[in-house]
Structure formats: structure tokens, C-alpha cells
Amino acid sequence: MNDDFQIPSLRNKNEDYLKVVDSKWYSLILKICDEINHCTHSFFRDQGIKSVFLPITTGSISSPIGLSSDSLPVGIEIAGIKTYLADSMQFLLEYSCRLTEKGTYYIMPSFRGEQLDERHLNQFFHSEAEIKGELSDVITLVENYLKFLTTKLIEKMSDDIIPFSKSIDHMKKMVSLKSFPTISFEQALKLLYETEGAIKYREGYAFITNIGEKKLIEMHGGFVWVTHFKRLTVPFYQASCGMDSSNALCADLLFGIGEVVGAGERCLTGRDVCDSISSQGLDSNPYEWYIKMKDKYPIQTSGFGMGVERFLLWVLNHNDIRDTQLILRVNGEVQPL
């Protein structure tokens, strides 16, 4: 490969940022992120979904992840008051959704207290939206959004992307799909039963590992929705499946590195939220405002969050998410920039 298209080995020394300035890889990262940003605004504006400015701090943990995640809240202190850096703006998107006809969205940083590795970043960019509607509505929105982004990248940046990705066939395939394959969580477990390392267990519940995610992606030709996870393994704000209260109305879209998009239908009423909080053994006090909002304005909404860097990783056919940021932030380390 021409040295111009090598990915520099970074993140080990304080002068790594100087290598970034000389790198065609990071120049391309900047250009693709710029295109994603502009295309996101264009797509949602055409849908009548409004952009919204939101704070990156929150007085309550914005997304108590549940049993399926090892991420912890990132707590900070400002002027003597304990607060948190938001790991999602889903709650405030729900709030702002009540001020619009169709919904709201944003792209902004999210913060996670977890181990940095090939698949996880401590700070990443989140493209999130909340709309008035059900799970099926937001799944359709996600598919249309991804196809729109991918189409624009093919049209405008193929010549820049191919020297690094080697091919854009995966991008063309996504655009050509009428809809993405969909399986339930229970169906996924059956498909993975004989795949070593694909399923792990925590507190009596089964979870699909990254090995399992990649196997499901392979089985379904590159893209697959996994839906209806067990209720007690997902955040409390996800609605339950009607009479089947053991499952949640949620879905993860798997492609590339694994889970790239998470989506869900939200609890409708304050009573629903209280019941869900109680079933997970959480303290309801930090969420009193959220419960009151549901009581006074019981609007059915659904939403999604996409990890921008995970989408970028798929576009570039790369395997280490730590190489997708111009400036990497690592929890517990002093940064030179």
C-alpha cells in the first residue's frame, strides 16, 4: 500500500497529535464526519424533525444502562454540586419532542465510564432522535437515515474512501436493501446456540456477545435487527410488549463492528415508568420530573441512538474504533490537547 494511505500508529505518546496533522487517514475522517453532520441535518429537516440544543450535563443519570452493559455513569462536580456527563440525551429529547409536531434530534458528545478498546470509546459522538410513534416507526426512520447517509457518501466521497476501505460494495448493498432482516432476541439465541462464546450469562439472563453479534451479521448478509430483549436487561424507560411484560419494545441494529444503533419505544405513562423503575430496583427520586412529564403529557414516542464512530468504522472497513477520532479522550489519563 502507498504510504499515503497508511493509518498511523497513534495514542501512545504526547506528540501523537502531530502525526494526525500529516495523515491522509485523519484528513478523510474529518471530511466524512463533516458530510455525516451536514447530511444528518438535511435528512431530519426534510422529515420535519427539529434540531435541538441540549446541555451535556444532567442531574440524573441519563441512561441507566441495565444488565447488558458494563458502562458506569461519569460523575463530575461543578461549583460544589455533583452532576453527571450525559451518556445519552434520550430523556431530554423526549422532553423536547413534546414541543414539536414530529420530533427532535441532535448530534453531540456522549460520555461512558467503561474500558477503552477496539469497540468502545470513553467519549464519542451520538446521533440521536426521538419521534412521535411506535417502535416500527423509528426502525423505518433509522433505515431511511442510514441509507440516506450512505448514498450521499457514495455519491460524494467514493474516490476518497476506496483507497482505505478497498471497496464500497458493503455500502452499495445497504442502499439496495428494501428493509433490513429482523429477528427476535429469542430467535437469535437459538441461532447462536452452537457458536462458542456467542452467549454469556449474567444474573440468570442471557446476553449476546460481540462474537455472537458478528455471527448474526454473517448469517444475515451484513445487517440485522435484533428485537424484543428481556425487559429487565434494558433501561427502565423502554416500554414492555403489552401483555408480555417480560420482553421490551426495543431493537439493536447490527452491522460492521456489531451493534451500531439502539432503538426503542418508550413507556407511555408515569405509572408505566414507576412500575419499570420498581421492577429494576432503582431509586425513582432522580426521575420524578420525568414521571410527572409522562403523567401530564402522555405522548407515545420512540427513539434511537447511533454511534457515529461505529458507523464511520463500517464505512471504512476498519477494525479499531480508537482510530476514528482526531482527538482521543481516555478516562483516567491526562491529555496533551
C-alpha positions as CSV (number, residue, x, y, z in Angstrom):
1,M,0.0,0.0,0.0
2,N,1.1,3.5,-0.7
3,D,2.4,5.1,2.5
4,D,0.0,8.0,1.9
5,F,-2.9,5.6,2.7
6,Q,-1.4,4.0,5.8
7,I,-3.1,4.5,9.2
8,P,-0.6,6.0,11.6
9,S,0.1,4.2,14.8
10,L,-1.0,6.7,17.4
11,R,-2.2,7.1,21.0
12,N,1.0,6.1,22.8
13,K,2.9,9.4,23.1
14,N,2.2,13.0,23.8
15,E,3.2,14.1,20.3
16,D,0.7,11.8,18.5
17,Y,-1.4,14.9,17.5
18,L,1.5,15.9,15.2
19,K,1.1,12.7,13.3
20,V,-2.6,13.4,12.9
21,V,-1.8,16.6,11.1
22,D,0.3,14.8,8.4
23,S,-2.1,11.9,7.9
24,K,-4.4,11.4,4.9
25,W,-6.4,9.0,7.1
26,Y,-7.4,11.6,9.6
27,S,-8.0,14.2,6.9
28,L,-10.5,11.7,5.5
29,I,-12.1,11.1,8.9
30,L,-12.7,14.9,9.3
31,K,-14.2,15.1,5.8
32,I,-16.6,12.1,6.3
33,C,-17.7,13.4,9.7
34,D,-18.4,16.8,8.1
35,E,-20.5,15.1,5.5
36,I,-22.4,13.0,8.1
37,N,-23.1,16.1,10.1
38,H,-24.5,18.1,7.1
39,C,-26.4,15.1,5.7
40,T,-28.0,14.4,9.1
41,H,-29.3,18.0,9.3
42,S,-30.6,17.7,5.8
43,F,-32.3,14.4,6.3
44,F,-34.1,15.3,9.5
45,R,-35.1,18.8,8.2
46,D,-36.8,17.0,5.3
47,Q,-38.6,14.8,7.8
48,G,-39.9,17.8,9.8
49,I,-37.8,16.7,12.8
50,K,-36.3,19.6,14.6
51,S,-32.7,20.0,15.8
52,V,-32.4,21.0,19.5
53,F,-29.5,22.4,21.6
54,L,-29.1,20.4,24.9
55,P,-26.7,20.5,27.8
56,I,-24.0,17.8,28.2
57,T,-24.6,17.6,31.9
58,T,-27.5,16.1,33.7
59,G,-28.7,16.0,37.3
60,S,-29.8,12.4,36.9
61,I,-28.1,9.5,35.1
62,S,-29.4,10.0,31.6
63,S,-29.5,6.3,30.7
64,P,-29.1,3.7,33.4
65,I,-27.9,1.0,31.0
66,G,-29.0,-2.1,32.8
67,L,-27.5,-5.6,33.0
68,S,-26.5,-5.6,29.3
69,S,-23.7,-3.0,29.7
70,D,-20.5,-2.6,31.7
71,S,-20.6,1.2,31.4
72,L,-20.9,3.3,34.5
73,P,-22.1,6.9,34.9
74,V,-19.4,9.6,34.6
75,G,-19.8,11.8,37.6
76,I,-18.3,15.3,38.0
77,E,-18.5,18.3,40.4
78,I,-19.4,21.8,39.2
79,A,-19.3,24.6,41.8
80,G,-19.7,22.1,44.6
81,I,-22.7,20.3,43.0
82,K,-22.5,16.7,41.9
83,T,-23.7,16.1,38.4
84,Y,-23.1,13.7,35.5
85,L,-21.8,14.0,32.0
86,A,-24.6,12.7,29.7
87,D,-24.2,9.2,28.1
88,S,-27.4,9.9,26.1
89,M,-29.8,12.8,25.7
90,Q,-32.7,10.5,25.2
91,F,-34.6,11.8,28.3
92,L,-34.3,15.5,27.1
93,L,-35.1,14.5,23.6
94,E,-38.3,13.0,24.9
95,Y,-38.9,16.3,26.8
96,S,-38.2,18.5,23.7
97,C,-40.3,16.2,21.5
98,R,-43.4,17.5,23.3
99,L,-42.6,20.9,21.9
100,T,-42.7,19.9,18.2
101,E,-45.1,18.2,15.8
102,K,-42.9,15.3,14.7
103,G,-39.8,15.1,16.9
104,T,-36.3,16.3,17.7
105,Y,-32.7,15.2,17.1
106,Y,-29.1,16.2,17.8
107,I,-25.5,15.1,17.2
108,M,-23.3,15.7,20.3
109,P,-20.8,14.1,22.6
110,S,-21.7,11.3,24.9
111,F,-19.6,10.1,27.9
112,R,-19.1,6.5,29.1
113,G,-17.4,5.1,32.1
114,E,-16.1,1.9,30.6
115,Q,-12.9,0.3,29.3
116,L,-11.5,1.8,26.1
117,D,-10.8,-0.9,23.4
118,E,-11.3,-1.6,19.7
119,R,-15.1,-1.3,20.1
120,H,-15.6,1.2,22.9
121,L,-14.8,4.9,23.3
122,N,-14.9,6.9,26.5
123,Q,-16.2,9.9,24.6
124,F,-18.0,9.5,21.3
125,F,-20.5,11.3,19.1
126,H,-24.1,10.3,19.3
127,S,-26.7,10.9,16.6
128,E,-30.0,10.6,18.4
129,A,-33.6,11.3,17.6
130,E,-37.0,11.0,19.3
131,I,-40.2,10.9,17.3
132,K,-43.9,10.6,18.0
133,G,-44.7,7.0,17.1
134,E,-44.0,3.3,17.9
135,L,-41.0,1.0,17.6
136,S,-41.8,0.2,14.0
137,D,-41.9,3.9,13.1
138,V,-38.4,4.5,14.5
139,I,-37.0,1.4,12.8
140,T,-38.2,2.7,9.5
141,L,-36.7,6.1,10.3
142,V,-33.3,4.5,11.1
143,E,-33.2,2.5,7.9
144,N,-34.1,5.6,5.8
145,Y,-31.5,7.7,7.7
146,L,-28.7,5.2,7.2
147,K,-29.5,4.7,3.5
148,F,-29.5,8.5,3.0
149,L,-26.1,8.9,4.7
150,T,-24.6,6.0,2.8
151,T,-26.0,7.2,-0.5
152,K,-24.5,10.7,0.0
153,L,-21.1,9.2,1.0
154,I,-21.1,7.0,-2.1
155,E,-22.0,9.9,-4.4
156,K,-19.6,12.5,-2.9
157,M,-16.7,10.6,-1.4
158,S,-16.2,7.2,-3.0
159,D,-12.8,8.1,-4.5
160,D,-11.6,9.2,-1.1
161,I,-12.9,6.2,0.8
162,I,-11.8,3.4,-1.5
163,P,-8.0,3.7,-1.0
164,F,-8.6,2.9,2.7
165,S,-11.7,0.7,2.6
166,K,-10.7,-1.3,-0.6
167,S,-14.3,-1.4,-1.6
168,I,-17.7,0.2,-1.2
169,D,-19.7,-2.9,-2.0
170,H,-20.9,-3.1,1.6
171,M,-22.2,0.5,1.2
172,K,-23.9,-0.3,-2.1
173,K,-25.5,-3.3,-0.5
174,M,-27.0,-1.4,2.3
175,V,-28.6,1.2,-0.1
176,S,-30.0,-1.6,-2.2
177,L,-31.9,-3.3,0.7
178,K,-35.7,-2.7,0.8
179,S,-35.6,-3.3,4.5
180,F,-33.1,-4.9,6.9
181,P,-33.6,-8.5,8.2
182,T,-35.2,-8.7,11.6
183,I,-35.1,-11.4,14.2
184,S,-36.2,-11.5,17.9
185,F,-33.8,-11.9,20.7
186,E,-35.2,-15.4,21.4
187,Q,-34.6,-16.4,17.7
188,A,-31.1,-15.0,17.9
189,L,-30.3,-17.2,20.9
190,K,-31.5,-20.3,19.0
191,L,-29.3,-19.4,16.0
192,L,-26.3,-18.9,18.2
193,Y,-26.8,-22.0,20.4
194,E,-23.9,-23.9,18.9
195,T,-21.5,-21.0,18.4
196,E,-18.8,-21.0,21.1
197,G,-18.5,-17.7,23.0
198,A,-21.6,-16.2,21.4
199,I,-23.8,-16.1,24.5
200,K,-22.9,-15.1,28.1
201,Y,-25.0,-15.1,31.2
202,R,-25.3,-12.5,34.0
203,E,-27.7,-12.8,37.0
204,G,-29.6,-15.6,35.2
205,Y,-30.1,-13.7,31.9
206,A,-28.6,-14.5,28.5
207,F,-26.7,-11.8,26.6
208,I,-25.3,-11.9,23.1
209,T,-21.5,-11.2,23.0
210,N,-19.7,-9.4,20.2
211,I,-18.8,-12.9,18.9
212,G,-22.5,-13.6,18.7
213,E,-23.2,-10.2,17.0
214,K,-20.7,-10.9,14.3
215,K,-22.1,-14.3,13.7
216,L,-25.6,-12.9,13.3
217,I,-24.3,-10.3,10.9
218,E,-22.7,-13.0,8.9
219,M,-25.8,-15.2,8.9
220,H,-28.0,-12.3,7.6
221,G,-25.7,-10.9,4.9
222,G,-24.3,-8.0,6.7
223,F,-27.3,-6.3,8.5
224,V,-29.8,-7.5,11.1
225,W,-32.2,-6.0,13.6
226,V,-32.4,-8.0,16.9
227,T,-35.6,-7.1,18.7
228,H,-37.5,-7.6,22.0
229,F,-34.8,-8.1,24.5
230,K,-35.7,-9.2,28.0
231,R,-37.3,-6.4,30.0
232,L,-35.1,-6.5,33.0
233,T,-31.9,-6.3,30.9
234,V,-32.6,-3.0,29.2
235,P,-33.0,0.6,30.6
236,F,-36.3,1.1,32.5
237,Y,-37.7,3.7,30.0
238,Q,-38.2,1.1,27.3
239,A,-41.9,0.0,27.0
240,S,-42.9,-3.6,27.6
241,C,-44.6,-5.7,25.0
242,G,-48.2,-5.3,26.0
243,M,-49.4,-8.4,27.9
244,D,-46.0,-10.0,27.5
245,S,-44.3,-7.8,30.2
246,S,-41.2,-10.0,30.2
247,N,-40.0,-8.5,26.9
248,A,-39.2,-4.9,25.9
249,L,-40.2,-3.0,22.7
250,C,-36.6,-2.3,21.7
251,A,-34.2,-3.2,18.9
252,D,-30.5,-3.2,18.1
253,L,-29.2,-2.9,14.6
254,L,-26.1,-5.0,14.0
255,F,-23.7,-4.4,11.2
256,G,-19.9,-3.8,10.8
257,I,-18.4,-3.9,14.3
258,G,-21.6,-5.2,15.9
259,E,-24.3,-3.0,17.5
260,V,-24.3,0.4,15.8
261,V,-27.8,1.6,16.5
262,G,-30.1,1.1,19.5
263,A,-33.8,1.9,19.3
264,G,-36.8,1.6,21.5
265,E,-40.4,2.6,22.2
266,R,-40.8,4.5,25.5
267,C,-43.1,3.9,28.4
268,L,-46.3,5.9,27.8
269,T,-47.4,7.0,31.3
270,G,-45.9,7.9,34.7
271,R,-47.4,4.7,36.1
272,D,-45.6,2.7,33.5
273,V,-42.3,4.3,34.3
274,C,-42.8,3.8,38.1
275,D,-43.6,0.1,37.6
276,S,-40.5,-0.3,35.4
277,I,-38.2,1.5,37.9
278,S,-39.6,-0.6,40.7
279,S,-39.1,-3.8,38.9
280,Q,-35.4,-2.9,38.3
281,G,-34.8,-1.9,41.9
282,L,-33.9,1.7,41.1
283,D,-34.5,4.9,43.0
284,S,-37.3,6.8,41.4
285,N,-36.4,10.2,43.1
286,P,-33.9,11.4,40.4
287,Y,-36.6,10.8,37.8
288,E,-39.6,12.5,39.4
289,W,-39.6,15.2,36.7
290,Y,-39.7,12.5,34.0
291,I,-42.6,10.7,35.7
292,K,-44.5,14.0,36.1
293,M,-43.9,14.8,32.4
294,K,-45.3,11.4,31.4
295,D,-48.4,11.9,33.6
296,K,-49.2,15.4,32.3
297,Y,-48.2,14.8,28.7
298,P,-48.6,11.0,27.9
299,I,-47.4,11.1,24.3
300,Q,-46.2,7.9,22.7
301,T,-42.6,8.4,21.5
302,S,-39.8,6.2,20.2
303,G,-36.2,7.0,19.6
304,F,-32.8,5.8,18.6
305,G,-29.1,6.5,19.1
306,M,-26.4,5.8,16.6
307,G,-22.7,5.8,17.5
308,V,-21.2,8.0,14.7
309,E,-17.7,6.5,15.1
310,R,-19.2,2.9,14.8
311,F,-20.9,3.9,11.6
312,L,-17.7,5.5,10.4
313,L,-15.8,2.3,11.2
314,W,-18.2,0.3,9.0
315,V,-17.8,2.8,6.1
316,L,-14.0,2.5,6.2
317,N,-13.9,-1.3,6.7
318,H,-11.7,-0.7,9.7
319,N,-11.5,-2.7,12.9
320,D,-10.4,-0.3,15.7
321,I,-12.7,2.5,16.7
322,R,-9.8,4.3,18.5
323,D,-8.6,5.3,15.1
324,T,-11.7,7.2,14.2
325,Q,-11.2,10.3,16.3
326,L,-8.9,13.3,15.6
327,I,-8.5,13.8,19.4
328,L,-9.0,10.7,21.6
329,R,-10.0,11.1,25.2
330,V,-9.1,8.3,27.6
331,N,-10.7,8.1,31.1
332,G,-8.0,8.4,33.8
333,E,-5.3,9.9,31.5
334,V,-4.1,13.5,31.3
335,Q,-4.4,14.6,27.7
336,P,-1.9,16.9,26.0
337,L,-4.5,18.8,24.0
